[in-house]
Amino acid sequence: FQERYPARVFERFDDVAPILVQSLLYIENRELLDPLQPKRNPAVEWDRLANAVLIKAKNALTGDGRAPGGSTLATQIEKYRHSSEGRPSSIQEKLRQMVSAALRAYQQGEDTTAVRRQIVLSYLNTMPLSAKAGFGEVHGLGDGLWVWYGQDFKQVNRVLKNSAAQTVDLTEQALLYKQALSLLISQRRPSHYFDVDEAELEQLTNSHLNLLGNAGVIAPALRDAALRVKLNRRASALPGATLSFVTHKAANAVRTQLAGL
């Protein structure tokens, strides 16, 4: 008897469509996979961290709203795996996340190249994406695509991996990319974005499409096609799976015996 959770995951870093990796890094952690810095500490991106601290200090004086975060993918993983409620409660907690992420990164030696690739893989496979009636808590891009958009994870990755092929329909590719991109963005406030009207996440995703297109991360044709399509989030609860009593007899017998011990 075996159960896997999340159910839909990338097995290896090389399995991930490059456009997904490039988009994620541009949004969250641009210097993470820099091949020119094999000993790079993935827990800290100093320029972003300094910028976030300066803006937060300015906001404390002026009373302005939210400031951009300086978290790397490594510290975000520490946050949603180990912090209470999946978010830091203090500056001390944020520092603890940075230290623990750095210690994990150097466990195998000074060269962190393989660890940094694993961080990207782990993030894509485990990022929290709220919860859905009929399914439960959603983690990872694969389960997120299925739960929120009804898309087959392997098909999405296959289409995005072959984006340069002439046989790929641009409209289909644009829709699948936009849906995947919306999940990468919504990880910051998943319970908010999937609980409110879809228009808010639609608008935020469109603004990121323009940024990614202008930066050359995605082709202009893909950007324009993605701007024309709608996210089309699954509105209803997921239908429950039909279970066969016969196939579960052995597992049920074990459960019954365990319950009596």
C-alpha positions in Angstrom: 0.0 0.0 0.0 1.6 3.3 -1.1 0.6 6.9 -1.1 2.6 9.8 -2.5 2.1 13.4 -1.5 2.4 15.6 -3.5 1.3 13.2 -6.2 2.6 15.1 -9.2 6.3 16.0 -9.0 9.4 16.5 -11.1 11.8 13.6 -10.5 14.9 15.5 -11.6 16.0 19.0 -12.2 16.6 18.3 -15.9 12.9 17.2 -16.2 11.7 20.8 -15.6 10.9 22.9 -18.7 13.7 25.6 -18.8 11.1 28.3 -19.3 9.6 27.5 -15.9 13.1 27.6 -14.2 14.0 30.9 -15.9 10.6 32.5 -15.0 10.9 31.4 -11.4 14.4 32.7 -11.0 13.6 36.0 -12.6 10.7 36.5 -10.2 12.2 35.2 -7.0 16.0 34.6 -7.0 17.8 35.7 -10.2 21.4 34.9 -9.2 20.7 31.4 -7.7 22.1 29.3 -10.6 24.9 31.6 -11.6 27.5 29.1 -13.1 30.3 31.6 -12.5 29.9 31.3 -8.7 30.1 27.6 -7.8 30.6 28.4 -4.1 27.7 30.8 -3.9 25.6 30.9 -0.7 22.0 30.3 -1.9 20.5 31.6 1.3 21.4 35.2 0.7 21.1 37.6 -2.3 22.9 40.6 -0.8 21.7 43.3 -3.1 18.0 42.3 -2.8 18.3 41.9 1.0 19.9 45.4 1.3 17.2 46.9 -0.9 14.4 45.3 1.2 16.0 46.5 4.5 16.3 50.1 3.2 12.7 50.1 1.9 11.4 48.7 5.2 13.3 51.3 7.2 11.9 54.0 4.9 8.3 52.7 5.3 8.7 52.6 9.1 9.4 56.4 8.9 6.8 57.3 6.3 4.0 54.8 7.2 3.9 53.4 3.6 2.5 50.0 2.8 4.2 46.6 2.2 7.8 46.4 1.2 9.3 43.9 -1.2 10.9 40.8 0.4 14.5 39.8 0.2 14.0 36.1 0.7 15.7 33.6 -1.5 14.2 30.3 -2.6 16.3 28.6 0.1 14.9 30.7 2.9 11.4 30.5 1.6 11.6 26.7 1.8 12.8 27.0 5.4 9.9 29.3 6.1 7.0 27.2 4.9 8.5 24.0 6.2 9.6 25.0 9.6 8.2 28.4 10.7 4.9 28.6 12.6 2.0 29.0 10.2 4.6 29.0 7.4 5.7 32.6 7.9 8.3 34.4 9.9 7.1 36.1 13.1 10.2 38.3 13.7 13.5 39.5 12.5 15.2 36.8 14.6 13.1 34.1 12.9 14.1 35.5 9.5 17.8 35.3 10.5 17.4 31.8 11.8 15.9 30.8 8.4 19.0 32.3 6.6 21.4 30.6 8.9 19.7 27.2 8.6 19.4 27.4 4.8 23.1 28.3 4.6 24.1 25.4 6.8 22.1 23.0 4.7 23.7 24.3 1.5 27.2 23.6 2.6 26.7 20.2 4.2 28.2 18.5 1.1 31.1 20.8 0.7 32.0 24.3 -0.7 30.6 23.7 -4.2 26.9 24.4 -3.9 26.0 23.9 -7.6 24.1 20.7 -7.1 22.4 21.9 -3.9 21.2 25.1 -5.7 19.6 23.0 -8.5 18.0 20.8 -5.8 16.6 23.9 -4.2 14.8 24.9 -7.4 13.5 21.4 -7.8 12.3 21.2 -4.2 10.6 24.6 -4.4 8.7 23.6 -7.5 7.6 20.3 -6.0 6.6 21.6 -2.5 5.5 25.2 -2.6 2.2 25.7 -0.7 -0.8 26.7 -2.9 -3.7 27.0 -0.5 -6.4 24.2 -0.4 -9.3 23.0 -2.5 -12.5 21.3 -1.5 -12.4 17.7 -2.5 -8.6 17.6 -2.5 -7.2 19.2 0.7 -4.0 21.2 1.0 -2.2 21.8 -2.3 1.6 21.6 -2.6 3.8 21.8 -5.6 3.4 23.0 -9.2 2.2 19.6 -10.5 -0.7 19.2 -8.0 -1.4 23.0 -8.3 -2.0 22.7 -12.1 -4.3 19.8 -11.6 -6.3 21.2 -8.7 -6.7 24.8 -9.7 -6.8 24.5 -13.5 -7.6 20.8 -14.3 -4.4 20.5 -16.3 -2.3 17.3 -16.7 1.0 18.1 -15.2 3.1 16.0 -17.6 1.3 17.4 -20.6 1.9 21.0 -19.4 5.6 20.3 -18.9 5.9 18.5 -22.3 4.3 21.5 -24.2 6.5 24.1 -22.4 9.6 22.0 -22.9 9.0 21.8 -26.7 8.0 25.5 -27.0 10.4 26.0 -29.9 8.9 23.3 -32.0 6.8 24.4 -34.9 4.1 21.8 -34.1 3.2 23.3 -30.8 0.0 25.4 -30.8 0.9 28.9 -29.5 -2.5 29.5 -28.0 -2.3 26.2 -26.0 1.3 26.9 -25.0 0.3 30.5 -23.9 -2.5 29.3 -21.7 -0.5 26.5 -20.0 2.4 28.9 -19.4 0.2 31.6 -18.0 -1.5 29.1 -15.6 1.9 27.8 -14.4 3.2 31.4 -14.0 0.2 32.3 -11.9 1.0 29.5 -9.5 4.6 30.7 -9.2 3.3 34.2 -8.3 0.5 33.2 -6.0 2.8 31.3 -3.7 3.4 34.6 -1.9 -0.2 34.8 -0.7 -1.9 31.6 -1.9 -4.9 31.5 0.4 -5.6 35.1 -0.6 -5.3 34.8 -4.4 -7.3 31.6 -4.6 -10.1 32.8 -2.3 -10.8 36.1 -4.0 -12.1 36.8 -7.5 -9.9 35.5 -10.3 -9.5 39.0 -11.7 -6.9 40.0 -9.1 -4.5 37.1 -9.9 -5.3 37.6 -13.6 -4.1 41.2 -13.4 -1.0 40.3 -11.4 -0.1 37.5 -13.8 -0.5 39.9 -16.8 1.9 42.4 -15.2 4.5 39.7 -14.7 4.0 38.6 -18.4 5.0 42.1 -19.5 8.0 42.2 -17.2 9.2 38.8 -18.3 8.7 39.7 -22.0 10.5 43.0 -21.7 13.4 41.3 -19.9 13.7 38.7 -22.7 12.9 35.7 -20.4 10.0 34.8 -22.7 9.4 35.5 -26.4 7.3 38.5 -27.3 4.9 36.2 -29.3 4.4 34.1 -26.2 3.8 37.1 -24.0 1.2 38.6 -26.4 -0.6 35.3 -26.8 -0.7 34.8 -23.0 -2.1 38.3 -22.4 -5.0 37.4 -24.7 -6.1 34.3 -22.8 -7.8 34.0 -19.4 -6.6 31.8 -16.5 -9.9 29.9 -16.3 -9.6 28.7 -12.8 -11.5 25.5 -11.8 -14.5 26.8 -9.9 -16.1 23.6 -8.6 -14.9 21.2 -5.9 -12.9 18.3 -7.2 -14.9 15.1 -7.7 -14.1 12.3 -5.3 -12.3 9.3 -6.7 -14.3 6.1 -7.1 -12.8 3.5 -4.8 -13.2 -0.2 -5.1 -13.8 -2.1 -1.9 -12.0 -5.2 -3.3 -8.8 -3.5 -4.0 -8.7 -2.0 -0.5 -9.5 -5.2 1.4 -5.9 -5.8 2.5 -5.3 -2.2 3.6 -8.6 -2.0 5.5 -7.7 -5.3 7.3 -4.4 -3.9 8.4 -6.1 -0.7 9.6 -8.6 -2.7 11.6 -5.9 -4.7 13.3 -3.9 -1.6 14.0 -6.9 0.1 15.5 -7.4 -2.7 17.9 -3.8 -2.6 19.3 
